[in-house]
Amino acid sequence: MVHVHKEYQHAFLVEPTKLGRLVDKIHERLGDHQNANVHDTFEVFFTGNRREEMTELDDVLALDNSRRHKITRLAITCAASSLGAARPEHEVQVDFARPKPGGMGGSTKIVAISVRGDTTAWANRTLSEVEEQVERNWSDYARPVIVLIGLLLVALLVLAFQLVPPLPRSDYWWLTSSDLDRIEAMLAQHPALSDEDLREVSTMQLRNILDARRNVRSAQENRMKRTLFWAVPLLIVGACIVVLLTTCYPIAVFLWGDEVKRYASTVDRRKAMWSIIIAVTVVGVASRFFFEGLSSWLPR
């Protein structure tokens, strides 16, 4: 007896049409064996640790799949056995959202395919064809999720740079370039500064300190305005990204019953969040350049 098994860690969306094709393909491969009696078992798992076992696919697709009893896992087992056999000689199992223990005591949802048969050639062919049908249910979230994570990191970096205070400036004893030229002229006249020269230098320093204090206050006010100008749109973008990552890209979707409306609402929310992100980003960047360009033309 040959047993082949394969697992996939991939988000998926199972809909009735593709699920029917999957079962039909399994029946087709099991039909390769003459005088074999094919029977199906569908194990349906719901929220709240509820579980039901059915033998007809139509009964599975007729489930309400409501919010209170939402389908969280579907295990399909199709077996073929000859008359009088103690156990099925050929069996194919596809388990959508099978829990697999992960690190730190958690678990992940996987899709598992198991094929058991009498020959290696039949088992490998069946696995390949069933795998092809299963892969049609994949949800391609990799690209948008990577973009969202990248946007979130950029937003956090920009916000961090806006919040970090500037490095303290070095003012060379609070003397400007013109002040140093004046002191150099004083020293050219006589090597030692007189009391009057020292008082003049002290006056220069005090004047520069007061000017610097006023400039610091003005810079702090401008910095606060710039920080708020960036922080508000960045927080909006960050909130939209968190909503998208946590609610808009479900790992397992069984698209029949009430789940059809719920998933449509999820897609609408996904589109709305992306529209907000794009609009806030474009408007924020455009207004930033506009005000920077306008300020350069206005008198200071």
C-alpha positions in Angstrom: 0.0 0.0 0.0 1.3 3.4 -1.0 0.6 6.6 0.9 1.6 10.1 -0.3 0.9 13.3 1.7 1.4 17.0 0.9 0.7 20.1 2.9 0.3 23.8 1.9 0.3 26.9 4.1 -1.7 29.2 1.9 -4.8 31.3 2.1 -7.8 30.0 0.2 -11.3 30.7 -0.9 -13.5 27.6 -1.6 -16.6 28.2 -3.7 -19.2 25.6 -4.7 -18.2 25.3 -8.4 -14.5 24.6 -7.7 -15.4 22.3 -4.8 -17.6 20.3 -7.1 -14.8 20.0 -9.7 -12.4 18.9 -7.0 -14.8 16.1 -5.9 -15.5 15.1 -9.5 -11.7 14.8 -10.2 -11.3 12.6 -7.1 -14.2 10.4 -8.3 -12.6 10.2 -11.8 -9.3 8.9 -10.4 -11.0 6.5 -8.0 -13.0 5.3 -11.0 -9.8 4.0 -12.5 -10.3 0.8 -10.4 -12.9 -1.6 -11.7 -15.7 -2.9 -9.5 -14.9 -0.4 -6.8 -17.6 1.1 -4.6 -17.0 4.9 -4.1 -18.3 6.6 -1.0 -17.7 10.1 0.3 -17.5 11.6 3.8 -17.6 15.4 4.5 -16.6 16.5 8.0 -17.6 20.1 8.6 -16.3 22.1 11.5 -18.0 25.2 12.8 -17.2 27.9 15.4 -18.0 26.9 18.9 -16.4 23.4 18.6 -19.4 22.1 16.6 -18.9 19.3 14.0 -21.1 17.6 11.5 -20.5 14.6 9.2 -22.3 14.3 5.9 -22.2 12.0 2.9 -23.5 14.3 0.2 -21.8 17.4 -1.2 -25.2 19.1 -1.8 -25.9 18.8 2.0 -22.6 20.6 2.7 -23.4 23.4 0.3 -26.9 23.7 1.7 -25.6 24.7 5.2 -26.4 28.2 6.3 -22.8 29.0 7.2 -24.1 31.7 9.4 -22.1 34.1 11.6 -23.1 32.0 14.7 -22.3 28.7 13.0 -19.6 29.7 10.6 -17.7 26.9 8.8 -14.0 27.0 9.8 -12.8 23.7 8.4 -13.8 21.1 5.8 -12.3 17.6 5.5 -13.2 15.6 2.4 -12.6 11.9 2.3 -13.4 9.9 -0.9 -12.7 6.2 -0.7 -13.1 3.2 -3.1 -13.4 -0.3 -1.9 -14.2 -3.6 -3.5 -16.9 -5.9 -2.3 -16.0 -7.6 0.9 -12.9 -5.6 1.6 -12.2 -4.9 5.2 -11.1 -1.4 4.5 -11.0 0.9 1.4 -8.1 0.0 -0.9 -7.9 3.5 -2.4 -8.6 6.8 -0.5 -8.2 10.5 -1.2 -8.5 13.1 1.5 -8.4 16.9 1.2 -8.5 18.8 4.4 -9.1 22.6 4.1 -8.0 24.6 7.2 -6.5 21.7 9.1 -4.9 23.0 12.3 -1.2 22.3 12.5 0.8 23.0 15.8 3.2 25.8 15.4 5.8 27.5 17.5 5.2 28.9 21.0 2.1 26.7 21.6 0.1 28.2 18.7 -1.2 26.6 15.5 -1.6 27.5 11.8 -4.2 26.5 9.3 -3.0 24.4 6.4 -4.5 22.5 3.4 -3.5 18.9 3.4 -3.9 16.3 0.7 -3.4 12.6 1.4 -3.6 9.8 -1.2 -3.5 6.1 -0.4 -3.5 3.5 -3.2 -2.1 0.2 -4.3 0.5 1.6 -6.8 2.9 4.5 -6.7 2.0 5.6 -10.2 -1.7 5.9 -9.4 -1.0 7.7 -6.1 1.3 10.2 -7.7 -1.0 10.9 -10.6 -3.9 11.4 -8.3 -2.0 13.7 -6.0 -0.9 15.8 -9.0 -4.4 16.2 -10.4 -6.0 16.8 -7.1 -3.3 19.3 -6.2 -4.1 21.2 -9.5 -7.7 21.5 -8.5 -6.9 22.6 -4.9 -4.5 25.3 -6.1 -7.4 26.9 -8.0 -8.8 27.9 -4.6 -5.7 29.9 -3.5 -6.1 33.5 -2.6 -3.1 35.6 -3.7 -2.6 37.9 -0.8 1.2 38.0 -0.9 1.7 41.2 -2.9 -0.9 43.4 -1.2 0.2 42.2 2.3 3.9 43.0 1.5 2.9 46.4 0.2 0.9 47.1 3.3 3.7 46.1 5.6 6.1 48.2 3.6 3.7 51.2 3.8 3.3 50.7 7.6 7.1 50.6 8.1 7.6 53.8 6.0 4.8 55.6 7.9 6.3 54.6 11.3 9.8 55.8 10.1 8.5 59.1 8.8 6.6 59.7 12.1 9.6 58.8 14.1 11.8 61.2 12.2 9.3 64.0 12.8 9.1 63.3 16.5 12.9 63.0 17.1 14.2 66.5 18.2 17.1 68.0 16.1 20.6 67.7 17.4 21.9 70.6 19.4 23.7 73.1 17.3 27.2 74.4 17.9 27.3 78.2 18.1 31.0 78.9 18.7 30.5 80.8 22.0 27.4 82.4 20.5 29.4 84.4 18.0 28.4 84.8 14.4 30.8 85.0 11.5 30.5 88.8 11.4 31.2 89.0 15.1 34.3 86.9 14.7 35.5 89.3 11.9 35.0 92.2 14.4 37.0 90.5 17.1 39.7 89.7 14.5 39.9 93.4 13.7 40.1 94.3 17.4 43.0 91.9 17.9 44.7 93.3 14.8 44.7 96.8 16.4 46.1 95.5 19.7 47.0 92.0 20.9 45.0 92.3 24.2 41.4 93.3 24.3 40.5 96.2 26.5 37.6 96.2 29.0 35.5 98.1 26.4 36.3 95.5 23.8 35.3 92.7 26.2 32.0 94.4 27.0 31.3 94.7 23.3 32.1 91.0 22.8 29.8 90.1 25.7 27.1 92.3 24.3 27.4 90.4 21.0 27.1 87.1 22.7 24.0 88.1 24.8 22.4 89.5 21.7 23.0 86.3 19.8 21.7 84.2 22.7 18.4 86.2 22.7 18.1 85.9 19.0 18.7 82.2 19.2 16.1 81.8 21.9 13.5 83.5 19.7 14.5 81.4 16.8 14.2 78.2 18.9 10.7 79.1 19.9 9.7 79.8 16.4 11.4 76.6 15.2 9.6 74.6 17.8 6.2 76.0 16.8 7.0 75.3 13.1 8.1 71.8 14.0 5.0 71.2 15.9 2.9 72.3 13.0 4.9 70.1 10.6 4.6 67.2 12.9 0.8 67.5 13.2 0.7 68.0 9.4 2.4 64.6 8.9 1.1 62.8 12.0 -2.6 63.1 11.2 -2.5 61.5 7.7 0.1 59.0 8.9 -2.2 57.8 11.7 -5.1 57.6 9.3 -3.0 55.5 6.9 -1.7 53.3 9.8 -5.2 52.7 11.1 -6.4 51.7 7.6 -3.4 49.3 7.2 -4.1 47.6 10.5 -7.8 47.2 9.5 -6.7 45.7 6.2 -4.2 43.3 7.6 -6.5 42.1 10.5 -9.9 41.9 8.8 -9.7 42.2 5.0 -7.5 39.3 4.0 -9.1 36.1 5.6 -7.0 32.9 5.5 -9.9 30.5 5.1 -13.2 31.3 3.2 -16.0 28.8 2.5 -18.1 30.9 0.1 -21.6 29.6 0.4 -24.6 30.4 2.6 -24.4 33.6 4.6 -20.6 33.8 4.0 -21.3 35.2 0.5 -22.7 38.4 2.0 -20.0 38.6 4.7 -17.2 38.2 2.1 -18.8 40.8 -0.2 -18.8 43.2 2.8 -15.1 42.3 3.4 -14.2 43.1 -0.2 -16.1 46.4 -0.1 -14.2 47.3 3.2 -10.9 46.3 1.6 -11.6 48.6 -1.4 -12.6 51.5 0.9 -9.5 51.2 3.0 -7.2 51.1 0.0 -9.0 54.2 -1.5 -8.5 56.0 1.8 -4.8 55.1 1.9 -4.2 56.2 -1.7 -6.2 59.4 -1.3 -4.5 60.4 2.0 -1.1 59.6 0.6 -1.5 61.4 -2.7 -3.2 64.5 -1.1 -0.7 64.6 1.8 2.3 64.5 -0.5 0.8 66.9 -3.0 -0.2 69.4 -0.3 3.3 69.1 1.3 5.0 70.2 -1.9 2.4 72.8 -2.6 2.8 74.5 0.8 6.6 74.2 0.6 6.6 75.8 -2.8 4.2 78.5 -1.6 6.2 79.3 1.5 9.3 79.9 -0.6 7.5 82.7 -2.5 6.0 84.4 0.5 8.0 87.0 2.5 9.4 85.7 5.8 
